[in-house]
Amino acid sequence: MSTSIISHLEFYIPKKDYSNNKILNKNDRIKKIIKKTGINKKFAAVENELATDLAIKAAKKIFKKNK
């Protein structure tokens, strides 16, 4: 029986920024969400960018760091 081990992790953060700070003035509910979660920044893939595209970019970072 073979064993697989995850030895490295990497991530890729998309460039499209959906920061809560950008919409604070538009909605008071956002302040409550930030206070509860502590999350100020969110990111989203750009149009026509799929989860597989983000995974490939993260994988390329792993390969570059671990030659």
C-alpha positions as MATLAB code, in Angstrom:
seq = 'MSTSIISHLEFYIPKKDYSNNKILNKNDRIKKIIKKTGINKKFAAVENELATDLAIKAAKKIFKKNK';
ca = [
       0.000    0.000    0.000;
       1.430    3.389   -0.968;
       1.168    6.516    1.136;
       0.765   10.054   -0.111;
       1.951   12.988    1.952;
       1.269   16.669    1.437;
       4.622   18.310    1.992;
       4.025   21.826    0.639;
       1.105   24.205    0.447;
       0.760   27.327   -1.613;
      -1.942   29.810   -2.557;
      -2.721   32.397   -5.165;
      -4.744   35.498   -4.312;
      -6.714   36.887   -7.250;
      -6.120   40.513   -8.175;
      -9.755   41.654   -7.985;
     -10.196   43.257   -4.550;
     -13.615   43.342   -2.904;
     -12.444   45.030    0.286;
     -15.135   45.701    2.824;
     -13.561   49.114    3.370;
     -14.593   50.134   -0.144;
     -18.274   49.615    0.672;
     -18.370   50.690    4.328;
     -20.071   53.990    3.556;
     -22.767   52.273    1.525;
     -23.905   49.783    4.148;
     -23.738   49.828    7.974;
     -24.186   46.058    8.018;
     -20.639   45.729    6.683;
     -19.266   47.234    9.913;
     -21.012   44.486   11.898;
     -19.638   41.793    9.606;
     -16.077   43.122    9.940;
     -16.422   43.291   13.729;
     -17.731   39.711   13.944;
     -15.397   38.053   11.462;
     -12.326   40.286   11.468;
     -12.242   39.944    7.678;
     -11.572   43.267    5.950;
     -10.448   42.079    2.536;
     -11.965   39.693    0.053;
     -10.756   38.752   -3.390;
     -12.493   37.297   -6.418;
     -11.376   35.815   -9.679;
     -11.678   38.120  -12.650;
     -14.093   37.366  -15.456;
     -13.200   34.153  -17.303;
     -10.767   33.086  -14.547;
     -11.711   29.667  -13.182;
     -10.772   27.842   -9.992;
      -8.451   25.663  -12.069;
      -6.613   28.784  -13.260;
      -6.035   29.816   -9.646;
      -4.887   26.286   -8.765;
      -2.402   26.268  -11.641;
      -0.944   29.604  -10.509;
      -0.560   28.249   -6.966;
       1.035   25.038   -8.276;
       3.532   27.049  -10.333;
       4.576   28.844   -7.125;
       5.200   25.480   -5.438;
       7.295   24.213   -8.334;
       9.304   27.436   -8.490;
      10.090   27.347   -4.744;
      10.916   23.624   -4.628;
      13.103   22.904   -7.660;
];
